[in-house]
Amino acid sequence: METYGRILLIAMPVFLLLVLFEKWYGWRKGKETVRTMDMISSLSSGITNVTKDVLGLSIAIISYGWLADHLAIVKVPDGWPTYVIAFIALDFAGYWTHRIAHEYNFFWNNHIIHHSSEDFNLACALRQSISSIVKLFTIFLLPAALFGVPEQVVAVVAPLHLFAQFWYHTQHINKMGWLEKIIVTPSHHRVHHALNPEYLDKNYGQIFIFWDKLFGTYQEELDSVPAVYGITRPVRTWNPVKINFMHLWLLIQDAWRAQSWKDKFRIWLMPTGWRPKDVEEKYPVFKIEDPYHFEKYEPTVPATVRWWSLFQILICLLLISYLFGYIAQIGSPGIFLYGLFVFLMVYAYTELMDNHRDALYWEIAKNLLGLSILYYQRDWFGLSSLGTFLPVFLASYFIGSTLVVYYFVRQQSRPSLTP
């Protein structure tokens, strides 16, 4: 946890600067691809994901270490070949895990967040799942285990493999010549994120595109079919916590409502989007039929709410940076209490972005938790060591934030507020 936290302390500012640069670049070139509220939602999703990962809130049914210890038939020599094999093996596993997430109802819940943005930009790369608590597909790392690749090597290569998937989430890079035949490029991944019928469920590769060509899931980006981004059942919210579980909630409801016991059980492993016929007729769910004629989600909010949301995510980023930098000193169970606060914070300000009245109640809950921590610790997890004024600043923020959100909710709750 501590090592990963330190890696993120370096990676997070780099990713944030690149996201902001892309927004500026799009504005400068007259091709804006980054809407402010969508960007905040994407960054907030990234915050919840890395917080979950740093806190170790997931378990593996079969660990890679067990596979390597029990199934290795050879042992690759130390050196760069070991890392190459590990990288290729991770990419092979990534292809199949990614494909399964798209093709089966139950596993789509773990991936819906990544496709939920109706834009395509670097920020949406940070939309990663918090619902994948149980890791089921370590078995796809079997090739690395058979070669005896040490667990420590996989642990080093895995974050690099993940971070290397960031750059190609952009509309500002066109096709890349001969590289299109080897690696996943922005052109390939635009296809993957599109909801056009021609592009659905294509290009699952994460680093190398040849897996898709080998297993029949490749689709070139067509000049005649401009990509339209998002999912066919739009999420209609900026709240990443809600997005992470909305498909699962729909499956639970559909399984409960289905008349047939067969449908109650098979719905989980049917192709993504499948619903029992009787449930679909009685409880229809909106689906985009024409990708070229639908309105992107963009609830009307005052400019002051946009600026406030930017301020909120800035405070959140500073708070999780402190968590990642001092995770060993904070220790357990403090880090889990801190994680709860982060999740409450994200939930509260994204509810306000959605124009929901309950944003105030979530804001109050978050700030009461924060003030309680300050009261009982007489500090904020040791933050006073960096400056005695910082706990006072936080207390002022918690009180002031409640008042500001109260004002916004009262103003917006008049005619235009969505219940």
N, C-alpha and C positions, 0 to 999 in steps of 0.2 A: 504493500500500500504506500509506504513512504517513498520508495523509489519512483513509482508511477506518479505520485503527487509532484515530485520534483521535475519529472519530465514534462508534466502538464504546465508547470510554472513557466517553462520556456516556450512550450507549444502554443498555449492560449493567446499570449500577446501577438505572436506571429500570425496566427489564424485571424485574430480580430483585425489587425492592421491590413491583412490581405482582403478581408471582407469589406472594410471601409474604403480601401483603394479601388476595389471593383465598383463600388457604388459611385465614387467620384469619377472613375474612368467612364462609366456608362453615362453619367450626366454630361461629362465633357464631350463625349462623342455623339450625344443625342440619341443614345440607345439605352435607356434606363431599364435595368433588369432586376433592381433591388428596391422593393418597396419597404419603407421604414418599419411598419408594423410587422410585416412578414419577416424581416430581418431580425427584429427583436424576438419574435416567436422562435425562430430557428436557433438563435444564440441561447435562448432560455432552455430549449430542448437539449442543446449541448451541455449546458450547466447541469441539468438533472442527470444526464447520462454519465458524465465524468464523476459527479458526486457519488452516484451509485457504484461505479466501478472502483473508485478509490476506497470506498467504505467496504468493498468486498461483498456486496449484497447479491451474490450469485453462487450457485454450486454446480459442479459438473457431475453427471451420473457416472461417467468413466473419465478419469483424469488422463491427460497425456502421459504423465509420469508412469502411471500403471501400464499403459500400452508399451512404452519404450522399455520398461523393465522386464516385461513378460513376453514380448513378441519380436524383439529385435533378432534378426538372423545374421546381420553383419554390423560392423561398427565403422562408420565413416571416419577417416582420419581428421584430427584437429586441423583447422585452417579454413580458408575461404570456401572450399567445396561444401563443408558442413552447412554454412550459412546460405549458400545457393540452394542446396537441397531443401533446407527448411523453408526458404522463401517460396519455392515452387510448390512444395507440399501445402503450405498455408493457402496459396492461391487456388490450388485444386480443391481443398476443403471449402474455401470461401465460395467458389463457384456453386458447389452442390448445396451448401447451406443457404445461399442466396436464392437458388432456384426453388428449393423446397419451400422457403418462406413465401414465394410468389404463387406457388401452385397448389397449396393446401390451406383450407380455411383456418385451421387452428394456428398454424405458424405465421400466417399473414399478420396476425395481431402484433407479432414481434417486429414487424418491418413497416407497418403502415405509416408510422411517424416519418420515416425517411422520404416517403413519396407524397406526404400530405401538403407540401407547399405547392401553390399554383404558379410559382415562379421557378426558374432554374438558375441558380447562382451558387457562389462559394458558400454562402451562409447556409443553404439548404443541405450541404454536405454534413453539417453539424447536427442535423436532426437524426438523432440516434436513440435507440430504444432503452427504456427503463423497465419494460415488461418482461424481458428475457431473463428471468431469475434463475431458471434451470437450463443449463447448457447440455443439450442432448447430442450434438453432432461432433463431439471430439473424435468419434470413430473415423471420420473422414481424414484425420491426420495419420491414419494407418500407414501410408507410404513412408512418412518420416520416421515412424516408430520402427518399421521393418529395417530401415537403414541405420537404426540406432542413433538417430540425432538426439543429443542430450536435451533434457527438458529446459535447461538454462539457456540454450541457444534459441529454442522456440520462444521463450519468454522475452528475449532481446529482439528477435525479428518481428514478433507479432505487432508491437506498437509501430514499428517502421512500416510494416505492410499496411496497417490501418491508416497512418498519416499520409501514405503515398496515394490514397484514394481521394484526397481532398482537391487537388488541383484541377481535375477534369470536370468539376461541376461549374461550368461557365459557358455562356453564349458568345463570348468575345474571342474565342479561338476557333478558327475554321478547320477543315480537314488538314491532316498533317502528313500527306504523302505516303511514303513507304512505311512509316510508323503505324499507319492504320492497319497493317497486316499483322502486327506483333502485339502491341500494347493497347489497352483501353484508352481511348482519346475522348476529348469533349464531344466529338461528333457521335461516337458510339454511345456515350452515356446520355446524351440528349435523347436518343432513341429510347433508351431504357426508362427514362423518366416521363416519357410522353404517354398520353392516354388515347392517342389515335389508334383505331383498330389495327392499322398496319404495323404498329410498333409495340403493342401490348405484349408483355412477357417475353421480351427479347434482350439480348446482350447482358447476361448475368455476370460476365467476367469482372473481376475486381482490378487486376493488374494486367493480365495477359488475355487478349481477345481470342486466342486460338482455341480455348476451351469451348466457346460458343460455336465456332466453326466445326470443331470436332463432334460436338453433341447436338448439332442441329438447331441452335437457338440464336443464330446470328442474323442481324438485319442491318443493312446499310442505311444511313440517313439519306432520304430522298429529297431532291430539290422541289419536287412536285407535291410533297406532303410536309408542310411546315409543322414542326412539333408543337403540340399543345400540352402543357404540363399539369400534373396533379393526378388525382385518382377519380375513377368513374362515380364513386359515391363520395362526394366532397365532404370534408370534415366540418366545415363552417365554424371554426373556432381558432383562436390564437393560442389556446391553453394546451401546452404540450403534454401535461399530465393526463388530461381528458383524452387527447388523441391516442395516447398509448394504450388505452383500455377500451375505447369505444367499439372496436370490432369484436373483442371478446364479449362485451356486454350484449351486443346484438346476437352473437351466437348463443349465449346463455338464454336470452329471451326467446329466440327461435326454437331452441331445443325444448324449452318449457311449453311453448304454445303449440308445437307440432302434435297432431293427433296420432300419427303413426310412431310406434316405438322404434321401428327401424330408422325412421328419419331422425329421431331424438339422438340416436347413437352415431349414425353415419355422417351427420352434418359436419362433425369436427374434422374429418379427413376427406371430405369431398373437395372438388376444385374450388379455389377461392371465388367467393361471390355466390356460390350455390346456396339456395334456400329451399325448404320444403314448399311445394306448390300451394298447399292450403294456407301456409303462413304468409307467403308472398302475396297472395290474393287479399287476405284479410288485413295484413299490416305492410302495406307497400313502403318501400324506402326510395327516396329520390335518387335517380341515377342519370348521369349525363349521357344523353343519346347522341347529341351532335356536338363534337368537340370544338366546333368553330363558332358556336352560338350559345355561350353561357357567360354569366357574370362572375368574375373572380370575387372571392370573399373580401370585403373591405367595408366594415361597418363605419358609419360616419361618427367621428369623434372630433372634438375641438383640437386645435393645434397645441393647446396647453397640455392635453392628455398625452399627446405624442412626446412632447418634451419631458413630461413627468415619467413616462415609461422608459425613455432613454436614461433619465437620472436613476430610476429604480434598478435597471439592469447594470448600470455602472457600479452602484453600491453593492449589488449582488456579486459582481465579478471581483470586486475588492475583497469581499468577505470570504469567497471561496478560495481566493489566492492565499489569504491568511490561513485558512484551513489546510490547504495542500502544503504550505510551507512549514507549518508547525504541527503537523498531524501526530508526530511522535510525542511531542510535549503535551498536546491536548489529551491524547490517550483515550482509552475506552472506560466508561461508556460515553464520554464527552463528545467524541466524534460523531456518534449516532444522534445525539441530541442536536448537534450542529447541523447534521444532514437533514433532520426533520425541519429545522428552521429554514434551511435553504429551499426545501420543497414547498413549504408554506408560503415563502416569499414569492417564488415563481408563480404558484397557483393564484395568489392574491392579485399581483399586478397584471397578469394575463387575463384574469376575469374582468378587470377594469377595462382592458383593451377591447374586450368583447362587449362592452356596454352592459354588463350584468350587475344587477343590484346587489347580489350577494358578494361582490368584490369587497364591500365594506366589512362584512362579517369575517371574511378570510383575512383582511388587512388587520382587523382588531385582534384576531387569534394570533397572527404572526407577531404583532407588536407586543401583545401581552406575554407571549413566550419569551421574546427578546428582553423585555423589562424584568421578567421573573429571573432569567439567567443573570442579568446584571445585579439584581437585588441579592440573590443567594450566593453568588460568587464574589460580589463586590468588585467585579471585573468582567471582561468578556474573554474567557478562556486564555487569560494571560496577556491580553492585548495591551494592557497598561505598560508593559515592559518596553513597548515601542513609543510610548507617549502617554503621560498621565491624563491628557485631555481626551484621548480617544474613547474611553467608556462614556464620558460625559457627552461627547458628540453623538455616540450611538443612542444614548437615552433621549437626547433631543430629537434625533431622527425618528425614533419609534413614536414619540408623542406627535411630532409634526406631521409624520406620514399619515397617521390616523386622521388628523384634522383635514389634511389636503384631500384624501380620498373621500372623506365625508362630504366635503364641498363638491367634488366632481360628481359623486353619485346623486347628491341632491339636485345639482344643476341638470344632469342628464336624465334624471328620472321623470322629467316632465313629459313632453310628448314623445320624444324619440327613443326612449330607453327600451331595449329589448328585455323582456322578462326572463 
